[in-house]
Structures are given as structure tokens and as C-alpha cells.
Amino acid sequence: MRIVAQNHIAEGVLERFVMTRLSEAEVVPVEEHLLICPRCRERVAWLDDFVGSIRSAASAPQRFGVKRQD
């Protein structure tokens, strides 16, 4: 798998990085790239906030009478 293409990390790779779904071998080049690329760091920060929001919403108490289906 190619991690860095056209000077940036592919969106799908960043998503899997944030969700800790990369192998150790895949994590190393991503972390190295993030050290030098502010654009990819910003994207990771945004994705991290987004994933955190989704996880928070999924674990929030039920509101407005809507039942969560498990």
C-alpha cells in the first residue's frame, strides 16, 4: 500500500490512522510524514475531533424519546 502520494497522505490512510486501524509498519511512515506536513497534521486533528464527536454521540444518553438500537 502506498502511504504518501503526491506529497500528502491519502485520506483513507489518515482515517485509518486516527481510528488506530493501521499496522505498525504502516504507522511509521504516517508519523514521519506528519512531523513535516502541517496540512496532513491539520487533517488528522480534524478527523480526530470528528471521530471523537461520533463516539461521544454514540455513547450519549438517549434523548427526545429516541431509542438507540444495539
VEXMI-658747 format. One record per residue: chain; x, y, z of N, C-alpha, C in turn; residue in three letters; residue number from 1. Coordinates in steps of 0.1 Angstrom, whole numbers, plus 2048, in hexadecimal, padded with zeros to 3 digits. Example, Ala and Ser with C-alpha at 12.3 -4.5 7.8 and 13.67 -1.06 7.14 Angstrom:
  unit  n_X  n_Y  n_Z  ca_X  ca_Y  ca_Z  c_X  c_Y  c_Z  code  pos
     A  884  7C7  84E   87B   7D3   84E  884  7DF  84E   Ala    1
     A  880  7EA  847   889   7F5   847  881  800  84F   Ser    2
end
This chain:
  unit  n_X  n_Y  n_Z  ca_X  ca_Y  ca_Z  c_X  c_Y  c_Z  code  pos
     A  808  7F4  800   800   800   800  809  80C  800   Met    1
     A  805  816  7F8   80D   822   7F8  807  82C  802   Arg    2
     A  80F  830  80B   80A   839   816  80A  848  812   Ile    3
     A  815  84D  80D   817   85B   809  816  85B  7F9   Val    4
     A  80D  863  7F4   80B   865   7E6  80A  874  7E3   Ala    5
     A  811  878  7D9   810   887   7D6  813  890  7E2   Gln    6
     A  81C  88C  7EA   821   894   7F5  818  894  801   Asn    7
     A  80D  88D  801   804   88C   80C  7FF  87E  80E   His    8
     A  7FA  87B  81A   7F5   86E   81D  7E6  86D  818   Ile    9
     A  7E3  862  812   7D6   860   80D  7CB  861  818   Ala   10
     A  7C0  866  815   7B5   868   81F  7B1  85B  826   Glu   11
     A  7B0  851  81F   7AC   844   825  7B7  83F  82F   Gly   12
     A  7C3  842  82C   7CE   83E   835  7CD  847  842   Val   13
     A  7CB  854  840   7C9   85C   84C  7BE  858  855   Leu   14
     A  7B3  854  84E   7A7   850   856  7AB  843  85E   Glu   15
     A  7B1  83A  858   7B5   82D   85F  7BF  830  86A   Arg   16
     A  7C8  83A  867   7D2   83E   872  7CB  843  87E   Phe   17
     A  7C1  84C  87C   7BA   852   887  7B2  847  88F   Val   18
     A  7AD  83E  888   7A5   833   88E  7AE  827  892   Met   19
     A  7BB  829  892   7C5   81F   896  7C2  812  88F   Thr   20
     A  7C1  813  882   7BE   807   87A  7CA  803  870   Arg   21
     A  7D5  80A  873   7E1   807   86A  7EA  7FD  871   Leu   22
     A  7F2  7F6  869   7FC   7ED   86F  807  7F5  874   Ser   23
     A  810  7EF  87C   81C   7F6   881  824  7FB  875   Glu   24
     A  826  7F3  86B   82E   7F6   85F  828  802  858   Ala   25
     A  81B  804  858   814   80F   851  815  81C  85A   Glu   26
     A  815  81A  867   815   826   870  822  82E  86E   Val   27
     A  82D  827  86D   83A   82E   86D  83B  839  862   Val   28
     A  838  836  855   839   840   84B  82F  84B  84D   Pro   29
     A  823  848  853   819   852   855  81E  85C  860   Val   30
     A  823  857  86B   828   85F   876  834  868  871   Glu   31
     A  83D  862  869   848   869   863  843  875  85A   Glu   32
     A  839  872  852   834   87C   849  82D  887  851   His   33
     A  826  884  85C   81F   88E   864  829  897  86B   Leu   34
     A  835  893  86D   83F   89C   873  843  8A8  86A   Leu   35
     A  841  8A6  85D   846   8B0   854  83A  8B7  84C   Ile   36
     A  82E  8B2  84D   823   8B7   845  817  8BD  84D   Cys   37
     A  817  8CA  84E   80C   8D0   856  7FE  8CD  850   Pro   38
     A  7FD  8CC  843   7F0   8C9   83D  7EA  8BC  841   Arg   39
     A  7F3  8B2  841   7EE   8A5   846  7EB  8A4  855   Cys   40
     A  7F4  8AC  85D   7F1   8AD   86B  7E4  8B3  86E   Arg   41
     A  7E1  8BE  866   7D4   8C4   868  7C8  8BB  865   Glu   42
     A  7CA  8B3  85A   7C0   8A9   856  7BE  89F  861   Arg   43
     A  7C9  89A  867   7C8   890   872  7C1  896  87E   Val   44
     A  7C4  8A3  881   7BD   8A9   88C  7AE  8AA  88A   Ala   45
     A  7AA  8AE  87E   79C   8AF   87B  795  8A1  87B   Trp   46
     A  79C  897  875   796   88A   876  795  884  884   Leu   47
     A  79F  887  88C   79F   883   89A  793  889  8A2   Asp   48
     A  791  896  8A0   785   89D   8A6  778  897  8A1   Asp   49
     A  778  894  894   76B   88E   88E  769  881  894   Phe   50
     A  773  878  894   771   86B   89A  76D  86B  8A8   Val   51
     A  773  875  8B0   770   876   8BE  761  87B  8BF   Gly   52
     A  75D  883  8B7   74F   888   8B7  745  87C  8B5   Ser   53
     A  748  874  8AB   740   869   8A7  740  85F  8B3   Ile   54
     A  74B  85C  8B9   74C   853   8C4  744  858  8D0   Arg   55
     A  745  865  8D2   73E   86C   8DD  72F  86B  8DB   Ser   56
     A  72B  86E  8CF   71C   86D   8CC  717  85F  8CD   Ala   57
     A  71F  855  8CA   71B   847   8CB  719  843  8D9   Ala   58
     A  721  848  8E2   720   844   8F0  718  84D  8F9   Ser   59
     A  712  858  8F3   70A   861   8FA  6FD  85B  8FE   Ala   60
     A  6F7  860  909   6EA   85A   90E  6DF  85D  903   Pro   61
     A  6D5  855  903   6CA   857   8FA  6C3  864  8FD   Gln   62
     A  6BF  86B  8F2   6B8   878   8F3  6AC  878  8EA   Arg   63
     A  6A3  880  8EE   697   882   8E5  68F  875  8E2   Phe   64
     A  690  86C  8EB   688   860   8E9  68D  856  8DE   Gly   65
     A  698  859  8D8   69D   851   8CE  6A6  846  8D4   Val   66
     A  6A2  839  8D1   6AA   82E   8D6  6B5  82A  8CD   Lys   67
     A  6C0  828  8D3   6CC   823   8CB  6CA  814  8C9   Arg   68
     A  6CC  810  8BC   6CC   802   8BA  6DA  7FC  8BA   Gln   69
     A  6DC  7F2  8C2   6E9   7EB   8C3  6E9  7DE  8BC   Asp   70
end
